Amino acid sequence: MRILSWNINGVRTLPQYHPWNTFKTFEGVLEELKADIICFQEMKTSRTAIQQTAAIPGHFDAFFSFPVHKGGYSGVAVYTDSRTVIPLKAEEGLSGRIQPKPPLSVEERISSTYPQAHEMELVPDEQENTPSDLLPLDSEGRALVLDFGLFVLINVYCPNETSDARLPFKMNYHLMLQERVAKLISDGREVIVLGDMNICATPLDHCDGHLPSHASMFYDHPARRWFRDWLEPIGPMIDAVRKFWPDRDGMYTCWNMKLCARETNYGTRVDYILTTPGLAKWLKHGDTLPSVKGSDHCPLYIDLHEEITRDSGEVVTLHDAMQFGTRKDPPRLASRFWPEYSGKQKLLSSFFAKGANGTAVAKSPSPPKMTAENTQSLSPVFPAPSDAVSAVSNRTKSASSPSTSQPSRKLAPSNVTKRNSEEAVDASRTKKRLKPGQAKLSSFFVRPAGKPTPAVVVIGDDNDATKQNQVEADYLLACELSGSQQDLVEQSEAVSEKGKGKGKEKEAWSQLFARIEAPKCTIHQEPAKMFTVNKPGPNKGKTFFICSRPVGPGYDKGKGARPRDEVDHQYRCNFFKWAGELKRETLRQSSSKDSPGRTRSFG
C-alpha cells in the first residue's frame, strides 16, 4: 500500500501542467499518482467552488476541510481508493470543535479526549494575549483526521511565517498538533502525520544549511527548535522518508518558482511523513518525487508491507490490520454524502436538464409551421418605415370615421397576437415627437440641396449619343481629380519643408523612446534579465534588471545578507539596476557624443 502527500498549490491550477492536462476527469489524475491514500494540501478552493469531478471522483472517497471565513485559501483533502481501503472514522480539524450537522456521536469520534487551551503552554501574541480558545487556530481548513484501524492519519498544512506577527499563530498551531498526537498515543493508537509542515528539520534539509553562517544559527528559530525536539531521538515521531535516506543531500520538496530555483535544486524540505515507533515494522520504502511537476512542491510517499511477522511469530496482514471489509460505506464526512451530491438538494443545473427519473423538462409550445394558407395573414413585427407611416395614416382615418358596414367577427388567436404587436409598434412610433432642431433619420440618406446631383448615365449598346455623354462625364471627372491631386502634392511639399526644421526634435524623441539594451552584470559580464515589480506599493509596475544566472547555494544576496567568503560566483550575482536609471544614463551618454561647442535643439 502506498500513502502519498503533495502540496498541489491549488486544485484548479494543477490541470494546467503536463501530464495532468491530458486527463478529462480528476479521477484520472488520482489514478496517475498510483497511491491508495492521497493527501493534498493547499487546495485553494471552497465547497461551493470545487468541481463535481474533484469532489466525487469515481471510486475514490473524498474528504475535505475548507477555511471557515476565507475562501480560496489553504484547505486540505484526503482521497482513499475504495477498492483497497475504506476509513473507519473521519474528523475535520485538530481541536474537535469543528463538527458537521448533526454533530458526530461518541461512536463516530476518533479520540476520547481533545486538546484544551488551558492545558497547553501557548505562545502570546504581540499584545501579550494568550489564546483561550483553539477554534480560531482550527478554522483555516488545515487538518483532516482519519482512522484506518492500524493507524490514525493526520493530513496537515501548517501555517507559514509570513511576518513576525504570524509567528505566535504558527507556533500555537504546532503545539495543538503535538497535543492531539500525544492524546492519541495515550489512547494506545499509532499515528501518521503527513503534509506541509513549513519547517526544515535539519540543516541538511535547507539549501544553505551547509554554509557556516547559516548552520550556526539554524536552531535559533523557535519553530525549528520545536520540530527538532518532536522528532526522534528526542521526541516520539520518526521521519519516515529520511529513515531510508539518512545522509542524502538535496532531497528537497519545495522551491521558489519566482527565482527559477528548481532548475538548480535550490530548495528546502518542508514536507514530511512522520510515524510513531509502532509502525516502523510496516515501513517498506519512502522517497520524494521531484520529477513530478504541477506545483512549487513535489510529492512524497511511503510504502507499507502487505504483511509482517511479529516478535511472537504471528503473521499479520495489512488487510486485516486495517480492518478492510468491516464496513462498506465511508464515514458521513465524505463528500458523497453532501446534500448537493446525495440527491437531497437540487443543483441549479438540474433545472436545465432531464430529471432524475428520466422525464424531460416541459418544453414551450413550438411556433406554427409556415404554410401557403397562413403566410398571407402574417405581417412582420417591425414593418418598413413606409408601411408604418401608411398604416398610421389609415388607422387615423378609420378612427375619425367609424365604420358601420363592417360586420363584427372573431379573429384567430395568432392573428390577434400579431395584430396587437403591430399596433404596439405603431403606437410607440406615433408617440415619438421630434425635438426642435432634431433631424429625421431619412434626412441622412437625401443628397444635399446646394450641390448638383450628377446624372447617372446608362451606356446602351445602340445609342451613340449616350456614349458621347458618358465620355464627356468621364473627362470632367478626370479634370476634377487631377486638380485635387495637385492640391495634395502642394500640401505635402509644404509639410516636408516644415519637417526639415524639426529633424532634431524627431531625433531627440526617437532616442527617448528607443528600446533599452540590457546591461551586463558586473561579475559575469553577461546581459542581465529584466523583471517587473508586481508587489503592491510605490514601485509596482516598474521594471529592473538583475543577473540572468539562476540562484544556487551561496549565490550573492548582497553584502548584508551573505558573507563574502561564502559567495559562489557560478550562480547569480547581486547586480541590480532600475530600467529608468539605465534610460537616463543612456541619454547622458548620447549627449556626451555631440561636439563640445554644439548646442542640442529640441524644437
C-alpha positions, 0 to 999 in steps of 0.5 A, a space after each residue: 500500500 502506498 500513502 502519498 502527500 503533495 502540496 498541489 498549490 491549488 486544485 484548479 491550477 494543477 490541470 494546467 501542467 503536463 501530464 495532468 492536462 491530458 486527463 478529462 476527469 480528476 479521477 484520472 489524475 488520482 489514478 496517475 499518482 498510483 497511491 491508495 491514500 492521497 493527501 493534498 494540501 493547499 487546495 485553494 478552493 471552497 465547497 461551493 467552488 470545487 468541481 463535481 469531478 474533484 469532489 466525487 471522483 469515481 471510486 475514490 472517497 473524498 474528504 475535505 476541510 475548507 477555511 471557515 471565513 476565507 475562501 480560496 485559501 489553504 484547505 486540505 483533502 484526503 482521497 482513499 481508493 475504495 477498492 483497497 481501503 475504506 476509513 473507519 472514522 473521519 474528523 475535520 480539524 485538530 481541536 474537535 470543535 469543528 463538527 458537521 450537522 448533526 454533530 458526530 456521536 461518541 461512536 463516530 469520534 476518533 479520540 476520547 479526549 481533545 486538546 484544551 487551551 488551558 492545558 497547553 503552554 501557548 505562545 502570546 501574541 504581540 499584545 501579550 494575549 494568550 489564546 483561550 480558545 483553539 477554534 480560531 487556530 482550527 478554522 483555516 481548513 488545515 487538518 483532516 483526521 482519519 482512522 484506518 484501524 492500524 493507524 490514525 492519519 493526520 493530513 496537515 498544512 501548517 501555517 507559514 511565517 509570513 511576518 513576525 506577527 504570524 509567528 505566535 499563530 504558527 507556533 500555537 498551531 504546532 503545539 495543538 498538533 503535538 497535543 492531539 498526537 500525544 492524546 492519541 498515543 495515550 489512547 494506545 493508537 499509532 499515528 501518521 502525520 503527513 503534509 506541509 509542515 513549513 519547517 526544515 528539520 535539519 540543516 541538511 534539509 535547507 539549501 544553505 544549511 551547509 554554509 557556516 553562517 547559516 548552520 550556526 544559527 539554524 536552531 535559533 528559530 523557535 519553530 525549528 527548535 520545536 520540530 527538532 525536539 518532536 522528532 526522534 531521538 528526542 521526541 516520539 515521531 520518526 521521519 519516515 522518508 529520511 529513515 531510508 535516506 539518512 545522509 542524502 543531500 538535496 532531497 528537497 520538496 519545495 522551491 521558489 518558482 519566482 527565482 527559477 530555483 528548481 532548475 538548480 535544486 535550490 530548495 528546502 524540505 518542508 514536507 514530511 511523513 512522520 510515524 510513531 515507533 509502532 509502525 516502523 515494522 510496516 515501513 517498506 520504502 519512502 522517497 520524494 518525487 521531484 520529477 513530478 511537476 504541477 506545483 512549487 512542491 513535489 510529492 512524497 510517499 511511503 510504502 507499507 508491507 502487505 504483511 509482517 511477522 511479529 516478535 511472537 511469530 504471528 503473521 499479520 496482514 495489512 488487510 486485516 490490520 486495517 480492518 478492510 471489509 468491516 464496513 462498506 460505506 465511508 464515514 458521513 464526512 465524505 463528500 458523497 454524502 453532501 446534500 448537493 451530491 446525495 440527491 437531497 438538494 437540487 443543483 441549479 443545473 438540474 433545472 436545465 436538464 432531464 430529471 432524475 427519473 428520466 422525464 424531460 423538462 416541459 418544453 414551450 409550445 413550438 411556433 406554427 409551421 409556415 404554410 401557403 394558407 397562413 403566410 398571407 395573414 402574417 405581417 412582420 413585427 417591425 414593418 418598413 418605415 413606409 408601411 408604418 407611416 401608411 398604416 398610421 395614416 389609415 388607422 387615423 382615418 378609420 378612427 375619425 370615421 367609424 365604420 358601420 358596414 363592417 360586420 363584427 367577427 372573431 379573429 384567430 388567436 395568432 392573428 390577434 397576437 400579431 395584430 396587437 404587436 403591430 399596433 404596439 409598434 405603431 403606437 410607440 412610433 406615433 408617440 415619438 415627437 421630434 425635438 426642435 432642431 432634431 433631424 429625421 433619420 431619412 434626412 441622412 440618406 437625401 443628397 444635399 440641396 446646394 450641390 448638383 446631383 450628377 446624372 447617372 448615365 446608362 451606356 446602351 449598346 445602340 445609342 451613340 449619343 449616350 456614349 458621347 455623354 458618358 465620355 464627356 462625364 468621364 473627362 470632367 471627372 478626370 479634370 476634377 481629380 487631377 486638380 485635387 491631386 495637385 492640391 495634395 502634392 502642394 500640401 505635402 511639399 509644404 509639410 516636408 519643408 516644415 519637417 526639415 526644421 524639426 529633424 532634431 526634435 524627431 531625433 531627440 524623441 526617437 532616442 527617448 523612446 528607443 528600446 533599452 539594451 540590457 546591461 551586463 552584470 558586473 561579475 559575469 559580464 553577461 546581459 542581465 534579465 529584466 523583471 517587473 515589480 508586481 508587489 503592491 506599493 510605490 514601485 509596482 509596475 516598474 521594471 529592473 534588471 538583475 543577473 540572468 544566472 539562476 540562484 544556487 547555494 551561496 549565490 550573492 544576496 548582497 553584502 548584508 545578507 551573505 558573507 563574502 567568503 561564502 559567495 559562489 560566483 557560478 550562480 547569480 550575482 547581486 547586480 541590480 539596476 532600475 530600467 529608468 536609471 539605465 534610460 537616463 544614463 543612456 541619454 547622458 551618454 548620447 549627449 556626451 557624443 555631440 561636439 563640445 561647442 554644439 548646442 542640442 535643439 529640441 524644437 
